[in-house]
Structures are given as structure tokens and as C-alpha cells.
């Protein structure tokens, strides 16, 4: 029997740029730009300077790999770790909703580092590597029929990163299968960090992305490796997921392109908060009420939403907790009419009026039987004058069936660049947009990393 690792390796290595449909190419470019912007903004998140100081000690840099938004280079494993952490540390990176996997946070940092280590890669090569890497990561999430036991964006994302990096580093099929086995030996990521709102959460994505690069290097050794990496009795699914149906997603490889199914994050908070955020924004727009007019807000949503963001507001818990607290996010929208990266930095996190309002927000389980469902959702705002206002959605804003406009996409990207840790040259945003728009015609994709790294 051909193993899943062999089939993933064949897809990752045999797919050519010409095999990608136009929609997959276009969506890959959209999420490359989005991911770079989010990763640059993540360079200024609290704690980043200390983390950078530790990561800088992980090996000599040589020529090094750019760290986005910082104007410096680090050794490849350290740079991958920092870039992946920066991309996920604000809960602003895109995801595949059906898989519940933020694949780009692992795949893109590993792919760009691999391009550096390989001495360059064309834009077409990068697009293809990212597309197949996302396929692998999202397929693992889609195959799972269980609720989260481990932090899937990290665990599944690392295998996608291994596929993307392995392709760009020139691994053959046998070596890439070995790389998947090495990745299984390193895969990690507990949901405890999510449950507690710990800033360790995005580091779990970073650990798996760094491990992917190391797995590709270790795969060059003549070690015997595990074969049933994914479906074995002690393989990925048995240990990290539970019930699974792998064959349908394996059969879809080369036919369904998961990057084309990706959702943007229009708001800088956990995706599970977005239905509540959009509903309150829309009801305020329609009816013109102010925060002072609100008696209660109720959001009815699938059990995964309740599990992920149903925590009580806590002014003592910090930004990582607040980004995954629906009540806090809704309160900020009620007070300001919007939500921004700045709502998760500084004194606003402990603002008494925000937390007083957040205590009027309630999230209830709608009984959806799908353990991975993020929608539908319903928002009910009850005003102090007795009126009840209702809004509902079947899919959240920025799902591929409700995509952001080009202007919304670029506006988000430009806003992210305002949060870079190091000063940006004035033309950085325009140059990155132009480069990604024509990425399939770029001779060397290392240009992207240099621009994002301010080098």
C-alpha cells in the first residue's frame, strides 16, 4: 500500500506551476502579500525583542535569512522561528476555515528561508511551493473528524512547511518522505496555551515551522525513517487528532487547491470572533445606536466558537488573551465602531469602560454537531429602550465566497506596515505590492524577503 507520506511527497514534488489553476495562483499571491504585512506588523508585538535576543543565539548566521520588519538577518532556523511567530502573534493571518489551519504562518517563512538556502528561487517556484505546502497542511485538518486536542495550526502547518521547503531545497520523493518522518518526531503544540490565552500560543506555530526546515536538512542523512507517518498506529492522526478520513483528501490532491479556499482575517483577533464583530458593526451601521444604549449582546455560534473565544473578559491577562476573547472584541467595536491592531496594545487593554461593556456580551452554543464548524452565527443586540436587533451569517466576512475587495486587502496590508519594529522606507509598501502582483515574473523571490526585512 502506498503511504500518505508518499502521496503527499509526490504531490509536493510533481506539481508544476503550469498545473496550478489561475485562481490558485491569484489567491497564493494575495496571501503572500497579506502574510508579509501581518508578519511585519508582528515585529513590534510586546515580548518580541526578548524573543529575538534568544533566537539570535541559535547558530551563526552566515549570509543569514531576513527577519521581517526588523532590518536584520539571522541563521535560517532562528529567522523562520521569528517570522512564523510574528505572522501568528496577532491572530491576523489567513486560514483555511474547513481545516482550521493557519497554514501560511508556517509555510511562507519556511519557503522563503529555503529559497535563501538554495541560493534563490523564481517567483513561480515560490508560488508553487506555497500552494503545495498549503495543500498538505490543510489536507491534514480536513481529514480530521475530531475536535482540537493539539494546536492544529502548528501541528498540521509544520508538515505543509516541510513540503514547501523540501521542494525548494531539491529533495527527491524518498527524502521528502523521510523529512515528514523527521517532522513527526518534532511535531508539537498544546491547546493549553490557547485555553489560557498564553503568548506561547504563536510560538507553537514557530516551533513547527523551524522544525520543518530542520526536518528537510535531516532528511539528507541515510537514516531509516518511519513510513506510516500519518496513518500509522502511532502516527500523526492517532496521536494528534483522533478520528480521521484521509483517503478523500488524498484523492483531491491536484484537483482541489486549498489556497483558493483560504479566508482572510479582516479583523486582528481570532477568526472565531469575526462573526460577532461583523454582526455588531453591521447592526450599529443600520440602527445608529451607541455603546451606552446597549443592554446585552448575545452571539449564538457553533461549539468550536464557544470553546475558542468564549472566555470571560480579564483586564489582567494581556493582549494574547484579549485577541481570543469575543466579549473584549465586541466591546471595542461597540465603543469605537471598528477594531484595529492598536486595540490590543497599551493601556486600552485594561480600559474600565471596555471591560464593563464586555461583561454584557454573552456567547452561547447553538448545538452545531460539526466539531470544526465556525458558522453559521447569529448576533442579537438588546437595547435599553427595549428594542431587539438581529443579524446572522452563513459564512463570515472574507471567506472565499465573501472575499475582501482589492482595496480592503491592500488597505489592511498598508496598515500592518505602520506597525513595523524598524522604520520603513517610504516606498516599501508600493514595492512589495508591485512585486507580489507580478510574482510569477520575478526572477528571484528572495527580493520579497529582502523588502519585508527592510534590507
HELIX and SHEET records of a PDB file:
HELIX    1   1 UNK A    4  UNK A   14  1                                  11    
HELIX    2   2 UNK A   17  UNK A   19  5                                   3    
HELIX    3   3 UNK A   22  UNK A   41  1                                  20    
HELIX    4   4 UNK A   42  UNK A   44  5                                   3    
HELIX    5   5 UNK A   48  UNK A   55  1                                   8    
HELIX    6   6 UNK A   76  UNK A   88  1                                  13    
HELIX    7   7 UNK A  104  UNK A  117  1                                  14    
HELIX    8   8 UNK A  123  UNK A  143  1                                  21    
HELIX    9   9 UNK A  152  UNK A  168  1                                  17    
HELIX   10  10 UNK A  173  UNK A  186  1                                  14    
HELIX   11  11 UNK A  192  UNK A  196  1                                   5    
HELIX   12  12 UNK A  200  UNK A  218  1                                  19    
HELIX   13  13 UNK A  236  UNK A  236  1                                   1    
HELIX   14  14 UNK A  237  UNK A  241  3                                   5    
HELIX   15  15 UNK A  247  UNK A  252  1                                   6    
HELIX   16  16 UNK A  258  UNK A  261  5                                   4    
HELIX   17  17 UNK A  271  UNK A  273  5                                   3    
HELIX   18  18 UNK A  274  UNK A  287  1                                  14    
HELIX   19  19 UNK A  291  UNK A  293  5                                   3    
HELIX   20  20 UNK A  303  UNK A  309  1                                   7    
HELIX   21  21 UNK A  319  UNK A  322  1                                   4    
HELIX   22  22 UNK A  326  UNK A  336  1                                  11    
HELIX   23  23 UNK A  341  UNK A  344  5                                   4    
HELIX   24  24 UNK A  346  UNK A  350  5                                   5    
HELIX   25  25 UNK A  352  UNK A  358  1                                   7    
HELIX   26  26 UNK A  400  UNK A  402  5                                   3    
HELIX   27  27 UNK A  406  UNK A  417  1                                  12    
HELIX   28  28 UNK A  428  UNK A  437  1                                  10    
HELIX   29  29 UNK A  439  UNK A  441  5                                   3    
HELIX   30  30 UNK A  446  UNK A  452  1                                   7    
SHEET    1   A 2 UNK A  65  UNK A  67  0                                        
SHEET    2   A 2 UNK A  72  UNK A  74 -1                                        
SHEET    1   B 4 UNK A 361  UNK A 365  0                                        
SHEET    2   B 4 UNK A 294  UNK A 301  1                                        
SHEET    3   B 4 UNK A 377  UNK A 383 -1                                        
SHEET    4   B 4 UNK A 388  UNK A 393 -1                                        
END                                                                             
